[in-house]
Structure formats: structure tokens, C-alpha cells
Amino acid sequence: MIPEGTRYFLPPEARLRRELLERLARLLYSWGYEPVELPALEFYNPQHTLSDLAFKLVDKSGEVLMLRTEFTTAVSELIKGQRLEGPVRVQYSGPLWFRERDVELGRSREFTQVGAELIGVSSPQADAEILELAWETLQLLGFKGAQLEVGLPALVRDLLEATSLGEGQKEALRQAIQRKNSPELEELLAGYGVHPSLQSALLTLPDLYGGREVLAEARKLPLSNRAQADLDWLEAILALLPEVPLLLDLGRARRLSFYTGINFQAYTPDFGLPLLGGGRYDGALLPYAAGFAVGLERVMEALRLPVSEAAPEVLALDRAMAARLRAQGQRVELAWTNNLQDLLEYARSRGIGWLAREGRLEEIH
């Protein structure tokens, strides 16, 4: 028995997970992203966006700690603690934990993420780099039909702030916008007594989805000068990535509220949950930063790769010969007995093709 929302990974699947992690690490490293390792424990912060989902612990001094629920906060603490100046490119991987399953984020209680952060610079070029790297990640993993959906949470926040509603009411509107539930959104707006012009603008948000022409529709909304500048920024990013098939979703309003610039997620047509997600979070945790993360379990579920056991190539009675074969790159398992019949039966059951004994290799039939 293990806790709900956790699981074991047996050798074939565990091996595939490790291979994917290594491939992703090599890709990120080739783009200049250096690996860092981060602690699983953090100080509990009730203001953290995901604090309600965190496992809390108390150490012997009475300090309240939490198991990490995302990596971005830990990365920001690392950068601030080391006083590193940008541009800084880092990559990370490891497990995260939720106290309970989260429907909106689509997570189990324990899951693994791989991510990259570009810190210390803020420009359309930096955002274009993160988007292009996210696209290259999808291609490396084999998601040829994937789409990157790019949103601008500040646009949603701008219109919600203009309503002058309470935080609870704005959160209800945000959730309806995120779900693209126009009937619910319309009912909430009417019930809250929002001004008709703002009602019309907010009801437009779920429909601001599509190609680059969506920008022109967004510019018709009653936005602040800052939100219009955010649209200019997004337009500059798009101009740098003509070959990357991006979809705009300007009604995106994800729960992770520290995003201050673009926010994006990747989907495939036959899998309903996002494969990766990220964005820019200037001023929220660091002066300038952007990044993204990939969910390993979700990627494996979406890929539906066949998982099969990889048997050793050789079963060895000769220990010296086993060492030489391993040095040549072969996978060799040592015999646990001198009973030849038992060894041959075992090798056949595992699919091991060769027996090493007395200085020679014998094919197993």
C-alpha cells in the first residue's frame, strides 16, 4: 500500500523516464542552460500561490516547512541568495508534491517536472527564446502536432481590475474566463452589476483564441495604456518567431498569478491536458525572469510509448570476461550459481542471448 496519488515505477518504465530526463537535460544544456539542484523543503509561506495545496511539516524548532509545489520560487531564492546577475540560464528537474489532487492544474499528489529559467533580462527576444526552446522541447519528445498556446494574463487582470469588484468576485470571473464558460461568465457579470461596457469586453475574452489576427481584436477592447503596451510586446515576440506555429489565447487566466507577461501552455489534439507551461514573471519573484516546465508523467501518458523490459546481453560465469565486456559497452549480468542448467533456463526466460564462461562467449539457443 502507498498513499493515494503516488505510484511505483518498475524497471522498464523507470528506465524510460530516466532516458527522457537525460534527453531533455542535454537539449537544455545545448542552449546554455546550466543544471542546478534545489531542496525539497521550503519555508511555509501562506501567501504562496499554491500554499493551500502544500504538505506542511514542523521541525523540532517549531519552524513550519512545506514540500515544494513548484520550482520557480526555489530558483528565485537561489538566484537572490547567490546575487547572480543576468542573463542567467538554469535548468532543473525533480519531484513536486501536492497535499491533494488539483483539478485545475491536473496534477497527482507527486509528480516530476523538468524546467528552464532565463533570469536577469526582460525583452521580446528573451521571451522568444523561451518559446522557441519550449517548441524544440516538444519536437525532441516527438509531439510533431503540438500547439503552443500563448496568453497575456495581464490583459485579463487589467479588465478585472477595472470592475472594482472584490477579490472573491474577481476570482469567480477569472475561473469562468479560464474555463471559457461564456454562459456562466455572463450570469456572474450581470449578478455583480458590472458596467455594460465592461461586461461586453470581458465576454469577449473567451473568444480571443486563434492565429495572429487575434491581436487586432484585442486592441479594440477598453484597455489601459499598460495593457496596450503588453500587446505591443507580444506582437514583437511573434515577429521573431515566424516559423513557430503559435496560437493566441488572450483569455488565458491561469491560477499561478505571479505571471506578469506572456503565459503559455502546449497541447496535442488527442490529449486534453497541457504538456508544458511557462511564461514571464518580472517583479513577482525576481526583477526579470521567464521560464517553462514540462510534466514528465503527463508527457509519458501522452506519448503512449511501448514499455518493454531490456534484458542484459550477456550472462557471465567468468567475472574477468564480464568486466571486459562492460568496458566495451555491453550490458552483462553475473551468474549467481554454477548450475549451468539453471543459468540457461534463466537466460532463456529473460531473453539473454549469450553466456560468458572460461574466456569465451557461447550463444544461448
N, C-alpha and C positions, 0 to 999 in steps of 0.2 A: 504494500500500500504506500502511495506517495500522495502529497497534497493535491487537491483539485487544481487544475490549471498548470500543472507541471508534468514532465514526462521524461522517460529514459530514451536515449538514442543508442541502439545496438550497433555493433561494428560497421555494417555496410553503410548505414545512414550517417553515422558519426564520421566515417571516412569521407563521405561526400560533402558533409558540412565543412570539414577541415579543408578540403580541396577548394571549395568555393571561397572560404575566408582567405586562403593563400592567394588565389587568383585576384580577388578584389584588392588585397594589400599590395600586390605587385602593380596593378593598374594605378592606384592612388600614388604609390611611390614614384612611378614613371612621370607623373605630373608634378612632382616636387613636394608631395605631402609626406612629412616625416611621422613615424609612429610614436604615439605616447600611450602610457598605461595609467589608468585612473582608479582611485579607490572605490570600492563598492559601497562604503559607508559615507554618508554626508551628515552635516548638522541639520536637524529638522528645522524647516522654515515654514511656518503656517501660511506665509504669503506666496510660497512657491505655487506655480500654476497647477501642478499635479499633487499637491500635498495631501489632498483627500484620498488619493489612491496609494499613498506610500505605506510600506511596512515601517512602523515606528519601533525603536528599541531604546532602552535606557541603560547606560553604562554604570559602573559601580560608583562613579562620582555624581550620578544623578543627571548627567547630560543626556538630553533627548536627541537620538540619532535617527536616521532613516536610510533604508536601502535605496540606491539611486533609481529614479524613474525615467530619467533621460540623461544624455551625456553633455548637453550643451552647457549646463550650469557648471559641471565639473571642469570642462575645458576652460571656461571663462575664469574660474578660480585659479587654475593652473597658470594661465597667461598673466593674470594680475599679480599673482604671487611671485612669478619669475621676472616681472617687469620687462617682458619681451616687447619689442617694437616691430611694427609691421613693415612689409607683409610677412605674416607667419602662416605657414600651411602645416596643418597637423591632421593625422588620421587616427582612428581608434576603433576598437571592436570589443565586444564583451556582452555579458548578460545584464538585463534590466528586470525590475520586479514591480508588480502592482499587487496591492492588497486584495483586489478583486478584479474580475474581468471588466474591461471598459468597452461598452458597445460602440461609442462614437469613435474611439481610437482603434477599435477592432483588435484588442490585444488580450492574450492569455495572461496568467499571473507571472510567468517567467518567459522571457524571450531574448533573442540575441540581435544586436544591431551592429552594423559597420557604418562608419561615417567619416566625413571630411569637413574641415572648417578652414576658411580663408579669413584671417584676422588682421586688423590694423589698416585696412584700406576700404574705401567705400566709393564705388564708381560703377557705371554701367558695364565697364569692361570686367570688373571683378564679378559682378552678378552673371554676366555672360559666361565667364569661366566656370562658375559653379553649375550653371545649367548645362553647358556642354559636357562637363565631366559627368554629371548625372546621366546624360544621354549616352555617353560612352560606357558607363556602368551597365546600363540596360542592354546595350549591344553585346558587351562582353558576356553577360549572363544568358544571352540567347533570346531576348524579348524583341524580336525584329518588328513586331506590330504594335509595340508600346507607344503610348502618347504621354507627353509631358503637359500637364495642365497647370497654367501659371495664373495665380491670383494676385490681388493687391488688397490685403486686409485693411490697409489704411483708408481705402475708399469706402468700405463698409462702415468702419468706425466713424469716419467723417459724417456720414449721413445719420448714423445712430446718435452721435453726439448732438446733432442739430435738433433732435426731437426733444431734448431736455428731460427725458424720462429717467426714472430711477434705474439703478443697476440691474435689479431683478427683471424689470420690464425689457430693458435693452438685451439682456441675456436671452430672454424668451424669443425676441425678434431675431437675434443672431442665430439661434438654433433653427428657427424656421427658414431663414435665408440659407444656411448651410445645407439643410435638407432639401432645398428648392421646393418647399411646400407652399406654393402660392396661395391656395385657399386658407390655410392656417395663418399665413402672414397677413393676408387681407383682413381676416377676422380680428387678429390681435391689434393691428393698426387702428381699426375702427373702434375697438373696445377701449384702447388707450387714448382715444381722442386726438391722434396725431393730425397735424395740419394737412389738408388735402394735397397740397403740392409736394410735401414730403412723403405722404402715402404713395403718391404716384411714382416718385423717384425710388423709394425702397422696393416697391413692387416690380420695378424694372430689373433689380439686381439679379434675381434667379435666372433671368433670360439673357444676361450678358455673358454668353458662352458661345465660343466658336473661333473662327480664324482672326486674323489681324484686323479685320474690318470692325471688330467689336470695340476697338479703341474709339472710333468715331462716334459710336452710340454712347459710350461712357462720357464723352466730352459734352454731351447735351444735358447731363444731369446738373442740378444746382450744387456744385462742389465748391469747396474753399480753394483759395489760391494754392495752398499746400497740396491738396489732393490733385489739382490740375498739374502741379509740378511732378507729382508722383507718376502721373500718366505720361508726361514728357520723358521721365526716366525709363519707364517701361518701353516706350517707343524706341529709345536709344538702344536698349538691350536687344530688342527684336531686330534692329538694323544690323547688329553684329552677328546674328545667327540665322542667316537666310536659309541655310541647309538643314537646320534642326526643325523637325515638324512639331511646333508648339501649338497648343490650344490655349486660348484665354478663357479663364473662368473668373470674371471680376466680381461674382457674387460669393466667392470663397470666403468663409469666415471660420477658420479652424479654431479649435479650443485653445491651442497653445498661443496665448495672447502676446508673447514677447516679440512676435514678428512685427517689424516696423516698415519693411519694404516689401519686395516680392515674396510670395509664398508659392510653393509648387508641390505637386504630387504626380506620380506616374501610375498609369493603369494599362492593362491589356484588355482587349474586347471580351475575353472569356473568363475574366477573373474580377470579381466585384470590389476587392479591397486594394488600397494603394500599395505598390511595391516599394516605393521610396518616397521621401518627402523632405522638404527643407525650405530655406528662404533666408532673408536678411533680417538681422535683429540689432541694428545700430542703437546704441544708447540703452538698450534693455539690460544687457549683461556686460557688454564691453562697448567702448566708444564706436568701433566699427567691426562688424563681423557678419559672415554669411556661411552657410553650410548646408549639408543634407545628410540623411541617414537611410540605410537600407535594412529592412527587416529580413533576417536570414530565414526564419521558419516560413514566412509568407512567400519568399522567393522560391523556396523548395516546393511548397504546396502548389504554386502557380506553374512551375516548370514541369511538374509531374514526371521527373526523371526516373527511369527504372533503377531500382536499388538492388544490387546483387553482391553476394559475398565474393571477395577477391582472395582466392586461395594462394598460399605460398607456391613458388615454382618448384622448390626442392625440399625433400625431407632428408635430413642428414644424420647418418650414424658416425660420420667422420667429422670431428669438430674442427680440425685444421682446414679441411676442404670447405667446410661451411663458411669459415672466416674469409677464405679466398674468394668464394662465390659472392659473398656480400660485398666485398671490396669492388667487385666487378659490376655491382648494381642489381644483383639478383636477390629475390626475397627467399630466405632459407629458414626453415623451422627445424629445430633439433629434435632428434628421436628421444623419447622418454623411456624406451625399453630396448633390449637387444632381441626381442622376439620378432623375427622377420615377418612372420605371417600376420601378426597384429599390426605391424607397421604398414604392410601392403594393403590390408583391409582399410586401415585408417586413411591412407593416401588416396585410395580409390574413392572413398566416401567424400573426401574433401575436394577431389579434382586435382590433386598434386601429381604432376607428370613425371618427376624424376626422383631417384633415390641416390644419395651420395654415400658411398662406403668404400673403404680400403683404397682411397685415392682415385676412384673413378665414378662417373655418372652412369646410372642404369635407368633406362626408360621403364616406366611403370605401365603395364598394359591392363 
